[in-house]
């Protein structure tokens, strides 16, 4: 463990720490002479227990846009140490600022996460998340330096070159998006490099992925594939992480990021263990704290102690975003549920695209995938029929499946995988 005392803290002691941190944060925010915080905190009283958090107002993403770029800062921008940003869908990016201490916490939680995956200081660690305004590259990088590994700051893209680096430089661990891990694996196999690659763990996140995808990546690479979650508004990567001993239910580092789960679209908590929207309060962020930030990500609490001894609260891996949930003829469908079925079929590569066909009043769902081996082309119709049956049974709606030839679907070299496309006209949305 990177910070064993903090990571195995007795839950009652951690609750006292959370209360102290929240009450200190609320006092500080109430005393600020910043218009955004004056208004946000105007009706907030003093906090005497972490459970008082339910009385605080929520924060939503549009507030970051409305106060662009620096309206939510609690300190002058000149005193901040770094800025990151995520590209917005409507023009302006979402800007987030870090103080020096925020960067130390950012590095700490990523060092915890890399250690959770089994990293040791003598490892070579390959970072294939984008460096730059995106938090992935620099976030994992700061953590990796704290652990003391030798960092290969490869950044995103250029999969063939990166496969060569992994083979030549001897990385024991690497990190990237799960979709890039598949692309990189395909390249390594095509180039005959897989046998030379000695990686033992992969730290994957920044986009939703399924348990079936984990199995595929673990088999492809011979690694432990572990889920890391985070978002720029809260800090970046390192908000949640799985440990090797406790796959399936990542920890949320709740000494820094306090979680609640509420009804999607509503304001009340769901019963403990039910799925809902993850809401996070930053207990230690200085430059740009977030009070009850509605992440839009769907998960649930998993109240099982972990074999690794860490005592943070655990959550289910993120099933998707509230706004990515497709509603097809009244049935709620998460893209990750489709992914799980597609990946279960060994005849397919695991690449897929979901097309929501809205040309008629009732939306139709089409799933495109591709054969792993051209030798299976004569069986293509049987493979399609069996996948349609599986998808119908799992999702309880009719799905049209198209099985393409090997490599017929586009691969994405950089950024988060786009899996869902909408069809409104006659053009093919995937092009
Ligand atoms: O994606 C930070 C990050 C970098 C996380 C590297 C993990 C690894 P944003 O660009 O702000 O930050 O996007 C955050 O991505 O609200 C989720 O919807 C999604 N997301 C991130 N990690 C996961 C994950 C980074 N492990 C948004 N599983 C979040 C599912 C994830 N979704």
Boltz pocket constraint, residues with backbone or C-beta under 6 A from the ligand:
constraints:
  - pocket:
      binder: B
      contacts: [[A, 86], [A, 129], [A, 135], [A, 136], [A, 137], [A, 204], [A, 205], [A, 206], [A, 207], [A, 208], [A, 209], [A, 227], [A, 228], [A, 229], [A, 230], [A, 231], [A, 232], [A, 233], [A, 236], [A, 237], [A, 238], [A, 295], [A, 297], [A, 317], [A, 318], [A, 320], [A, 321]]
      max_distance: 6.0
